[in-house]
Amino acid sequence: MIDRLNIAIVGAGIGGLSAALALRARGMNVTVFEEAQSPREAGAGISIPPNAAILLKRAGLCEAIEKITTRSQGLTLRTSRGEPVPRPSATPTVPSYQIHRVEFLEMLLGAWAGTVRFGHRCVAVNDVGSGARLTFADGAVCDADVVIGADGIHSIVRREIGLTASPTSEGIVAYRGLVQTPKTVVGRRLARLEHVDGRRS
Ligand SMILES: Cc1cc2nc3c(=O)[nH]c(=O)nc-3n(C[C@H](O)[C@H](O)[C@H](O)COP(=O)(O)OP(=O)(O)OC[C@H]3O[C@@H](n4cnc5c(N)ncnc54)[C@H](O)[C@@H]3O)c2cc1C
């Protein structure tokens, strides 16, 4: 049994950095490889539901999150006609958050403060008996006890371990946007998010 595994994570997105922080909290030696030359995240907000908040709390990140977001008062799902979709009424004991993606990634990077090797595009993963070898586009290689593929929907790591299924579209379209927090305040200083189901029925 190896106490301190050398773990290589491919992809410095939200998934890769969250995994890096969680593994380091367990005493693992982690290096993250990212194909972009610098951090990148686009888009709008992201919901952090209670199950994800529990994991981030375990990695010691709740205080950092609360500095850049507000706790969510709740989530209401509505049909295209505006009718609320009934949900179980249990009050969550763990908070959930709405957070800007760029700020979330910056917070994860700041908390990580470990090695992220930018400009490393993984092109191959090979079994070398004692572990795995990553090969990068510039010819560099890295051996690790464990490799984690967090390289997104078109994952090279997934392809390299023989999982060839392609993502399939469900035909669902999402519109993303940002609303200033003061405009979402309902009475108290807490944001409430509403998801509207835009499918025609
Ligand atoms: C409209 C929309 C709304 C969503 N809302 C939510 C939400 O509210 N809550 C929630 O939890 N999830 C939400 N999701 C899902 C969530 O956004 C994704 O699951 C998450 O962003 C995926 O993160 P990731 O780090 O796994 O992948 P990515 O963000 O895709 O990151 C992959 C990283 O790997 C790098 N990379 C790729 N290939 C290589 C390579 N060969 N070598 C090295 N690096 C590589 C990329 O440059 C990138 O930095 C939403 C998704 C969509 C589309």
The ligand as an ORCA input file, in Angstrom:
! r2SCAN-3c Opt
* xyz 0 1
  C     -25.581     25.326    -19.414
  C     -24.890     24.532    -18.334
  C     -25.201     24.791    -16.997
  C     -24.597     24.035    -15.992
  N     -24.911     24.305    -14.702
  C     -24.336     23.596    -13.710
  C     -24.625     23.889    -12.350
  O     -25.409     24.789    -12.050
  N     -24.025     23.145    -11.382
  C     -23.134     22.141    -11.699
  O     -22.595     21.507    -10.782
  N     -22.831     21.857    -12.985
  C     -23.409     22.556    -13.992
  N     -23.119     22.270    -15.283
  C     -22.139     21.222    -15.563
  C     -20.752     21.791    -15.295
  O     -20.613     23.030    -15.931
  C     -19.732     20.850    -15.850
  O     -19.971     19.557    -15.351
  C     -18.354     21.285    -15.404
  O     -18.068     22.605    -15.814
  C     -17.346     20.354    -16.001
  O     -16.101     20.718    -15.448
  P     -14.847     19.881    -15.790
  O     -13.705     20.465    -15.009
  O     -15.126     18.424    -15.643
  O     -14.631     20.092    -17.368
  P     -14.219     21.402    -18.159
  O     -14.755     22.644    -17.530
  O     -14.560     21.141    -19.583
  O     -12.639     21.465    -17.977
  C     -11.804     20.590    -18.681
  C     -10.404     21.197    -18.659
  O      -9.524     20.259    -19.285
  C      -8.703     20.944    -20.222
  N      -8.326     19.969    -21.231
  C      -9.108     19.436    -22.208
  N      -8.425     18.553    -22.942
  C      -7.176     18.517    -22.417
  C      -5.997     17.792    -22.762
  N      -5.971     16.902    -23.777
  N      -4.864     17.988    -22.038
  C      -4.876     18.882    -20.990
  N      -5.959     19.607    -20.639
  C      -7.103     19.423    -21.342
  C      -9.577     22.092    -20.733
  O      -8.789     23.139    -21.281
  C     -10.316     22.502    -19.474
  O      -9.598     23.455    -18.727
  C     -23.680     23.009    -16.310
  C     -23.349     22.762    -17.663
  C     -23.950     23.519    -18.658
  C     -23.583     23.245    -20.101
*
